[in-house]
Amino acid sequence: MPNVNSDNTTFEQASLLDNIKEVLLRFAASGYFPATAFIKNQPLKTELAVVHDNIKLEIVTHCWNYARFFVYQLSSLVKYPPTNMQLRFTVFYSEEDEATAKLLQHFQTLSVPNVEWNFQALATPLLLRRAIGRNRAAKQTKADWVWFADCDMVFHENCLDTLEQLLKGRQEILLFPDTLLVTPLLTEADPMISAGKDKTELLEVDKTKFKPRKFDRATGAIQIIHGDVARNCGYCDDLAVYQKPKHHWTKTYEDRAVRWLLGTQGVPIALPNLLLIRHAEKGRYKEDSKVSVVRKTIRRIKSALINK
């Protein structure tokens, strides 16, 4: 049975076969099956272009019902833009998310040195399958490097300038920052979150809330992929089931699939002042639904274990 979107376009619901394929792919991407059987253009590190100057970076973000966090990311790009690197900031969003659309409409009017805004509206079912937007951006990019990020990240002072220095002369398939400064799980009542609601002016985070957290692989928000790899391989472009629309936000297993397809967990780099706002309320899921309640409980348990 097809679902009708707000603009009267229709998208087929995932079939039982599609759901089975996704489960099997998650199993395969765990390392139980070679990725070479699934990817047409597996990249070779030695064939990648090496860029020493005038580096171009594209950051790709999705936003769905997260405007209250997203305003901090947008503000950080205005306050702390790169000084020696050209940045294209690509955002995928839905017009149904009025708060995000309003926020982007405002920031589109701001001229920021070395920053090009690229805001792309998608039909909601296309947005909710994050790999669709990421794949489009990857195949169309003109950048030397593409950073697939989340909208609750903040690129604070000297973060992007340090990245520019670290990208010079690099010949790697996939990089990732190995340390983020993260908050505990914040509730909607937290002053930093409530300050971001229905706001379009530039906001500053409270850095006292953030503590270091280490990462050992290129997870979904910290995947920095070489531009040649992005153009040739896309983002799960060879996995058709990950290019099909969704009618609700789902856990992004395709993040792991990308590492599997590219044959690497990524090479760590050290970036200062890369911040992540963590929140107890997942606005992407229907409020008080069974999925929302279960996910909220899991997040709190994981947060308690991590912050011991």
C-alpha positions, 0 to 999 in steps of 0.5 A: 500500500503506497503512502501519500506525501504532503505534496501528493507524491506516493512512495511504496511501503517497504515489502517483507522482502526488503525487510529481510534484505536489510536484516541480511545486510546487517549480518553481512556488514558485521564481517560475516561476508566479503564486501567485494561481492556487493561493491562495484568500485572498491577504492584503492588508497594509492589511486586517490588524489592528494591535495596540498592547497586550496582544499575544498570540504563539503559537510552533509547534514540531515535535519528532521525535527531537530531545529532546537539543536541544529541552530547551534551547528549553524551558529558555529559555522557563522562564528567559526568558519574555516579561514583557509578552506572552502566549505560547502554546507549541504543540508537535507530537510523536509518542508513539513518540518516548519521549524527547520525550514524557518531556520534555514530560510534565515541562515540562507540570508547570511553571508559567511566567508569561505562558506557556501550554503546548500539547503536541499528540501526532500520529500519526507520519506526520502529524508527519513532514509538518510542514505538517500541524501548522503548518496546524492551528495556523495555522487554530486560533490566537487569537494576534495573531502566529504564529512557526513555529520549530524545536525547536533554537532558543533564545529567550535573554535579552531575545529575546521582550521585544524581539519584543513591542516590535517587534510593537506597531503592526505591519501586515505579512504576514510578519516574520523575524529577520535575524540568528541566533547559530548554532553550528558543526555539533556532533557527538553528542560535544559537551558541550552536546549530550551534556548534553541527552541524557535530561535534563529539568532546566533547561539553559543553552547555552554562548554562546561557541559561537555566532556571528552569521549573517545571513538575507535571507528568512523561512526555515522556522524564522524565519517570524513570520506575522500572526495574521489571515493564519494564520487565513485562509490556514493553512499551505499549506492550499490545496496538498493535496499538502502536507497528506498524511502522510509515512512518513519526514522529508522536506526541508520545501519547503513553507517556500518555498511559504508565502512564494510563496503569501503573495507576500513574502519577509518583512520583517526585524526585529532580535532579540537572543539568538536562538540556533540549535544546529546539529548534524552528526547529523540525528536525524530521518533513519534513522541511517547510511541513504544519505539520512542520509549524503548529507545529513550530507555536504551539511551539512558542505560548506555549513557550511564554505562559510558559516563561511569 
